[in-house]
Amino acid sequence: MVGLAKVLPGVTVNSYFTAFIVAIVLALLNIIVKPVLVILTLPVTILTLGLFLLIINAIIIFLADGFVPGFSVDGWFMAIIFSLLFSLFQSILYSLLDKD
C-alpha cells in the first residue's frame, strides 16, 4: 500500500501503521459494503460487461479515505488507478502464496 502511494501522485499514506489500518478497513468494506453495492448496481454492471465494478472499487477506496485519517486519494481517476493496481498486486501476492 505504501509502495502504491509512492508510485501514484494522488495517493498519500502517512505511515506504515496507517497503511495497515487502511488494509483492514478495505477488507471490512469489501466484506460488508461491496456485496450490497454489487447487488444494487447489477443491471449497470451487466450492461457494462463488468466494467462498473471499477467504479464500485473506487467508491470503496473513497469510503476508506473518509474513515482513515492519514490516507487520502485525490479524485476518481486516482481511485480507479489505485484500485486496479492494488487488485493486481493482491492477486500476484495471492498466487505466490497459494500452495496447492
C-alpha positions as CSV (number, residue, x, y, z in Angstrom):
1,M,0.0,0.0,0.0
2,V,2.8,2.4,0.9
3,G,4.6,1.4,-2.4
4,L,1.5,2.3,-4.4
5,A,1.3,5.7,-2.6
6,K,4.9,6.4,-3.6
7,V,4.2,5.5,-7.2
8,L,0.9,7.3,-7.6
9,P,1.0,11.1,-7.2
10,G,-2.6,11.4,-6.0
11,V,-2.5,8.9,-3.2
12,T,-0.9,9.6,0.2
13,V,-0.3,7.3,3.2
14,N,1.3,8.9,6.2
15,S,2.9,5.8,7.8
16,Y,3.1,2.0,7.7
17,F,0.6,1.9,10.6
18,T,-1.8,3.9,8.5
19,A,-1.3,1.6,5.6
20,F,-2.1,-1.4,7.9
21,I,-5.3,0.3,9.1
22,V,-6.3,1.1,5.5
23,A,-5.8,-2.6,4.6
24,I,-8.1,-3.6,7.5
25,V,-10.7,-1.0,6.6
26,L,-10.6,-2.0,2.9
27,A,-11.1,-5.7,3.9
28,L,-14.0,-4.8,6.1
29,L,-15.6,-2.6,3.4
30,N,-15.1,-5.3,0.8
31,I,-16.8,-7.8,3.1
32,I,-19.7,-5.6,4.2
33,V,-20.4,-2.8,1.7
34,K,-19.2,-4.2,-1.7
35,P,-21.7,-7.1,-1.9
36,V,-24.6,-4.6,-1.3
37,L,-23.3,-2.2,-4.0
38,V,-22.8,-5.1,-6.4
39,I,-26.4,-6.3,-6.0
40,L,-27.8,-2.8,-6.2
41,T,-25.9,-2.0,-9.4
42,L,-26.2,-5.4,-11.0
43,P,-28.1,-4.1,-14.1
44,V,-25.5,-1.5,-14.8
45,T,-22.7,-4.0,-14.2
46,I,-24.2,-6.4,-16.7
47,L,-24.7,-3.6,-19.3
48,T,-21.1,-2.5,-19.0
49,L,-19.9,-6.1,-19.0
50,G,-18.4,-5.8,-15.5
51,L,-16.5,-2.6,-16.0
52,F,-18.8,-0.8,-13.5
53,L,-17.1,-2.9,-10.8
54,L,-14.1,-0.5,-11.2
55,I,-16.4,2.3,-10.1
56,I,-17.6,0.3,-7.2
57,N,-13.9,-0.4,-6.2
58,A,-13.3,3.4,-6.4
59,I,-16.3,4.0,-4.1
60,I,-14.8,1.6,-1.6
61,I,-11.4,3.4,-1.8
62,F,-13.2,6.7,-1.2
63,L,-15.0,5.3,1.8
64,A,-11.7,4.1,3.2
65,D,-10.4,7.6,2.5
66,G,-13.2,9.0,4.7
67,F,-12.7,6.6,7.5
68,V,-8.9,6.6,7.9
69,P,-7.1,9.8,8.7
70,G,-3.7,9.9,7.1
71,F,-4.9,8.2,3.9
72,S,-6.1,10.3,1.0
73,V,-6.9,9.8,-2.7
74,D,-7.3,12.8,-5.0
75,G,-10.1,12.3,-7.5
76,W,-11.9,9.5,-9.2
77,F,-9.2,8.7,-11.7
78,M,-6.6,8.1,-9.0
79,A,-9.1,6.0,-7.1
80,I,-9.7,3.8,-10.1
81,I,-6.0,3.5,-10.9
82,F,-5.2,2.7,-7.2
83,S,-7.9,0.0,-7.1
84,L,-6.6,-1.5,-10.3
85,L,-3.0,-1.6,-9.2
86,F,-4.0,-2.8,-5.7
87,S,-6.0,-5.6,-7.1
88,L,-3.2,-6.6,-9.4
89,F,-0.6,-6.7,-6.6
90,Q,-3.0,-8.5,-4.4
91,S,-3.7,-11.2,-7.0
92,I,0.1,-11.6,-7.7
93,L,0.8,-11.9,-3.9
94,Y,-2.1,-14.5,-3.6
95,S,-0.7,-16.5,-6.5
96,L,2.8,-16.5,-5.0
97,L,1.5,-17.6,-1.6
98,D,-1.0,-20.2,-2.9
99,K,0.5,-23.6,-2.4
100,D,-1.9,-26.2,-3.9
